[in-house]
Amino acid sequence: MASSAVWLALRYRASVLIGTDESCPLPEDPVLAEWAAAMRKSGDWGWIVDSSWQLRFITDEARLSFAADVEMVPVVIGEHMFGREMEAVRAQWRTGPTMNASWRDQLTQVGGWVLADTAGGKDELRSLVEPSLAELVDDLAATAEHVVTSLTAAQGTADREGRVTQHSFRLRDADGQIRGTAALFKPAVGMNVLGTMAMERDLGHLDRQRLVASAQRRPAAILFADLEGSSALSRTLSTSNYFAAGRRIVRATDRCVVDAGGLVGRHAGDGAVAFFPVETFDSESAAAAACVRAARDIEASMPGVASRCGLPSEQLVMRFGLHWGATIYIGNIGTLARSEVTALGDDVNEAARIEACATGGRMLASKPLVERLTDHDATTLGIDPDQLVYAQLADLATATDKARRDAPSIAVCEL
């Protein structure tokens, strides 16, 4: 771990330290700049150093990943890639090549190139690298060979180690002179796996997930949906057919939420939860309207799902609870096995209670949600707020015991 004095010193070297809210500028060297621009455009993880092994560029995608997708990590431009200043900044990173073993692997991989590019040989290189790496210099052999080197290295944090595959290569000008070195890296898994994961996901939804990577209070519309009579349906169908029906329902509901601009939450059986945060829309009204549209689209999709399952449409009926969350916490929970958007707060529990009372395939919306609609959005949805009649949840004939206990006074209407 670098001393705090080194880190504090770097904070006042504005020409060197790139903060968490700014991208690295393209290098002044035209050869390096061309490569940096291409790496940025393609969304690669990667970095570029010049012929003196001073860092000149790291892609935003790499910096975001090193910060666990919350913000970009700080980096030092113009300092030696393996120097103590770089180590000081790495100490501020949340993940990525933060462990000393990662940088030992890095120097072992490209050390022959580093030594060949260091005019003063091993003595000078020892003085340039971070002290814990100096011992590796003795075993390096200088090489200028134009080859591509590959490395599978440990990255991550002390409690969770991941692995990446890195490819390093020399950057030369038209005369064949070395202008620098670049490295591209990716998770140590085949592109078939990465490609399948990316191609099957909606890119807009992935971007929205990134926006809520850090959990915080986020006003949002909340949608709960669940299949009525699922227990009876499971007894009617074979297990394989019931699984197929559940998969089609989940895919249809997720598609409707994604198309409406929402965030898909957890799935419990054949139920679904979705959130429509104000920060991903233009206004509270837009978020509330998107929630209503998603629910209606899910409802409209069920006959088609039933047809594909060989079922009569009346066997796939969803009930809906729509609510407004003024103070809920929304964030992304990532584990070794999954990544999921979730939310906590009383409003979330109330939305679940509203949905449980919407038996008969109804769509119940709370007064706080409906009254956030502007006249324009309400008209577009075919809703006349002045004509709606509300009832307290506890007064509904379909009110559940939990609704009467947890949310008795929530005013709801049927849409």
BAMI-553525 format. One record per residue (C-alpha): x, y, z. Coordinates in steps of 0.1 Angstrom, whole numbers, padded with zeros to 4 digits, always signed. Layout:
! residues N
XYZ/...
//
This chain:
! residues 415
+0000+0000+0000/+0015+0034-0010/+0019+0061+0016/-0008+0087+0019/+0019+0113+0013/+0025+0101-0022/-0012+0101-0030/-0017+0136-0016/+0012+0148-0037/-0004+0134-0068/-0037+0152-0061/-0020+0185-0068/-0003+0174-0100/-0032+0183-0123/-0013+0176-0155/-0007+0140-0143/-0037+0129-0122/-0069+0122-0141/-0099+0122-0118/-0129+0100-0115/-0152+0122-0137/-0130+0127-0167/-0118+0105-0196/-0081+0102-0204/-0071+0126-0232/-0058+0110-0264/-0020+0108-0264/-0001+0136-0282/+0018+0110-0302/-0003+0104-0334/+0004+0067-0335/-0006+0062-0299/-0036+0085-0304/-0049+0065-0333/-0048+0033-0313/-0063+0050-0282/-0092+0063-0303/-0098+0029-0318/-0098+0012-0284/-0121+0039-0270/-0146+0035-0299/-0147-0003-0296/-0153-0002-0259/-0122-0023-0250/-0105-0028-0218/-0069-0016-0224/-0040+0007-0218/-0012+0023-0238/+0023+0033-0227/+0049+0053-0247/+0084+0041-0255/+0096+0051-0220/+0068+0030-0204/+0050+0061-0192/+0013+0056-0191/-0005+0076-0218/-0040+0061-0219/-0065+0038-0202/-0099+0032-0216/-0130+0044-0198/-0144+0009-0199/-0113-0004-0179/-0115+0024-0154/-0152+0018-0148/-0146-0018-0143/-0118-0011-0118/-0142+0010-0098/-0169-0018-0098/-0189+0002-0123/-0197+0031-0098/-0173+0057-0113/-0140+0058-0131/-0109+0051-0111/-0082+0078-0110/-0051+0072-0131/-0017+0088-0135/-0008+0099-0170/+0029+0105-0177/+0043+0083-0149/+0060+0049-0153/+0035+0021-0156/+0053+0001-0129/+0064+0030-0108/+0055+0039-0072/+0031+0067-0084/+0010+0042-0103/+0010+0019-0072/-0002+0049-0051/-0032+0054-0074/-0039+0017-0077/-0044+0016-0040/-0076+0037-0045/-0091+0012-0070/-0119-0011-0058/-0111-0040-0081/-0090-0050-0111/-0052-0053-0110/-0051-0041-0074/-0030-0069-0060/+0007-0068-0061/+0007-0103-0077/-0011-0089-0107/+0017-0063-0113/+0044-0089-0108/+0027-0110-0135/+0025-0079-0157/+0061-0070-0154/+0072-0107-0159/+0051-0107-0191/+0064-0075-0207/+0096-0071-0187/+0119-0079-0217/+0103-0050-0236/+0105-0027-0206/+0142-0034-0202/+0149-0030-0239/+0133+0004-0238/+0151+0016-0207/+0183+0034-0217/+0201+0029-0184/+0194-0009-0183/+0186-0028-0151/+0200-0002-0128/+0178+0025-0141/+0148+0002-0143/+0152-0008-0106/+0150+0029-0097/+0119+0034-0118/+0097+0005-0107/+0078+0003-0074/+0102-0012-0048/+0083-0045-0044/+0089-0052-0081/+0126-0043-0081/+0137-0079-0074/+0121-0091-0106/+0144-0069-0127/+0174-0092-0122/+0157-0120-0140/+0147-0100-0171/+0163-0103-0204/+0160-0074-0229/+0142-0082-0261/+0130-0061-0290/+0112-0089-0308/+0080-0079-0324/+0058-0105-0309/+0024-0106-0292/+0026-0118-0256/-0004-0133-0237/-0010-0136-0200/-0038-0150-0178/-0035-0130-0146/-0052-0127-0113/-0073-0096-0107/-0099-0086-0083/-0100-0079-0046/-0086-0096-0015/-0119-0115-0009/-0127-0123-0046/-0102-0131-0073/-0111-0130-0110/-0089-0138-0139/-0083-0120-0172/-0065-0128-0204/-0042-0100-0216/-0026-0095-0250/+0003-0070-0253/+0018-0058-0285/+0042-0031-0298/+0030+0000-0315/+0052+0012-0344/+0052+0041-0368/+0055+0039-0406/+0093+0035-0403/+0090+0006-0380/+0102+0025-0349/+0086+0016-0316/+0064+0043-0303/+0048+0025-0274/+0031-0007-0262/-0006-0015-0259/-0024-0042-0239/-0059-0054-0245/-0076-0076-0219/-0108-0094-0212/-0123-0119-0187/-0106-0153-0190/-0136-0169-0206/-0143-0178-0242/-0159-0153-0265/-0187-0177-0271/-0198-0172-0235/-0192-0135-0235/-0210-0131-0269/-0240-0152-0258/-0244-0131-0227/-0241-0098-0245/-0263-0108-0275/-0291-0121-0253/-0292-0089-0232/-0308-0055-0242/-0280-0029-0243/-0303-0002-0231/-0312-0022-0200/-0276-0029-0193/-0268+0008-0194/-0297+0014-0170/-0284-0013-0147/-0251+0006-0146/-0268+0038-0135/-0281+0020-0104/-0249+0001-0096/-0246+0022-0064/-0276+0018-0042/-0292+0050-0031/-0326+0066-0027/-0343+0068-0061/-0379+0079-0065/-0395+0054-0089/-0427+0038-0101/-0430+0001-0090/-0447-0027-0108/-0456-0061-0093/-0471-0088-0115/-0480-0124-0108/-0498-0152-0126/-0532-0161-0111/-0539-0198-0105/-0503-0209-0110/-0507-0238-0085/-0536-0252-0104/-0518-0247-0137/-0487-0266-0124/-0510-0296-0115/-0526-0295-0150/-0494-0294-0170/-0464-0318-0171/-0434-0304-0153/-0416-0297-0185/-0445-0279-0201/-0451-0259-0169/-0414-0249-0170/-0417-0239-0207/-0448-0218-0198/-0430-0201-0170/-0400-0193-0192/-0423-0178-0219/-0441-0157-0193/-0408-0144-0178/-0394-0135-0213/-0426-0117-0222/-0428-0097-0190/-0391-0088-0192/-0395-0077-0228/-0424-0054-0220/-0405-0038-0190/-0374-0033-0211/-0393-0018-0240/-0410+0006-0216/-0376+0017-0203/-0378+0001-0169/-0355-0020-0149/-0363-0057-0144/-0361-0068-0108/-0362-0102-0092/-0384-0130-0104/-0402-0152-0079/-0417-0182-0097/-0439-0168-0125/-0441-0133-0108/-0422-0103-0118/-0410-0070-0103/-0399-0039-0122/-0388-0004-0113/-0390+0028-0133/-0366+0053-0116/-0372+0090-0123/-0335+0095-0132/-0338+0073-0163/-0368+0093-0175/-0376+0129-0181/-0399+0133-0152/-0420+0116-0125/-0449+0116-0149/-0428+0098-0176/-0417+0072-0151/-0453+0066-0139/-0466+0064-0174/-0439+0039-0184/-0450+0017-0155/-0486+0017-0167/-0476+0010-0203/-0454-0019-0192/-0483-0035-0172/-0507-0031-0201/-0482-0046-0225/-0476-0076-0202/-0514-0080-0200/-0517-0078-0238/-0489-0103-0243/-0505-0131-0223/-0529-0145-0250/-0500-0149-0273/-0480-0167-0246/-0510-0189-0239/-0513-0198-0276/-0476-0208-0278/-0481-0230-0248/-0512-0246-0263/-0534-0232-0235/-0567-0213-0235/-0560-0176-0229/-0581-0176-0196/-0555-0199-0181/-0528-0173-0183/-0541-0142-0164/-0519-0118-0146/-0527-0095-0117/-0509-0062-0113/-0500-0038-0085/-0486-0004-0095/-0473+0020-0068/-0450+0050-0064/-0419+0048-0043/-0408+0082-0031/-0380+0070-0007/-0370+0035-0018/-0334+0024-0022/-0327+0009-0056/-0294-0007-0064/-0277-0035-0082/-0266-0066-0062/-0239-0086-0078/-0226-0120-0066/-0204-0147-0080/-0234-0161-0097/-0257-0133-0108/-0264-0096-0111/-0298-0083-0100/-0316-0050-0095/-0335-0048-0063/-0351-0022-0041/-0359-0019-0004/-0385+0003+0014/-0420+0004+0027/-0433+0014-0007/-0420-0018-0022/-0438-0039+0004/-0469-0019-0002/-0467-0025-0040/-0466-0063-0033/-0497-0060-0011/-0515-0041-0038/-0507-0068-0063/-0519-0095-0040/-0553-0078-0038/-0557-0075-0076/-0573-0109-0080/-0595-0115-0111/-0568-0103-0134/-0572-0067-0124/-0547-0039-0125/-0547-0018-0093/-0528+0014-0092/-0522+0036-0061/-0532+0072-0059/-0496+0084-0054/-0487+0068-0088/-0517+0080-0108/-0516+0116-0095/-0480+0119-0107/-0493+0117-0143/-0495+0150-0162/-0526+0158-0181/-0507+0150-0214/-0495+0116-0201/-0528+0107-0186/-0546+0115-0219/-0521+0095-0239/-0528+0065-0217/-0565+0070-0220/-0569+0078-0183/-0591+0106-0169/-0578+0111-0133/-0609+0132-0124/-0632+0102-0131/-0613+0076-0111/-0627+0063-0079/-0604+0052-0052/-0608+0028-0023/-0586+0020+0006/-0569-0013+0002/-0584-0027+0034/-0619-0020+0022/-0616-0042-0009/-0634-0074-0009/-0602-0091-0022/-0580-0075+0005/-0556-0100+0020/-0547-0103+0057/-0513-0089+0049/-0528-0059+0031/-0550-0051+0060/-0521-0054+0083/-0493-0036+0063/-0511-0012+0040/-0547-0007+0050/-0550+0029+0041/-0533+0029+0006/-0558+0044-0019/-0561+0024-0051/-0581+0024-0083/-0585+0000-0111/-0570+0008-0145/
//
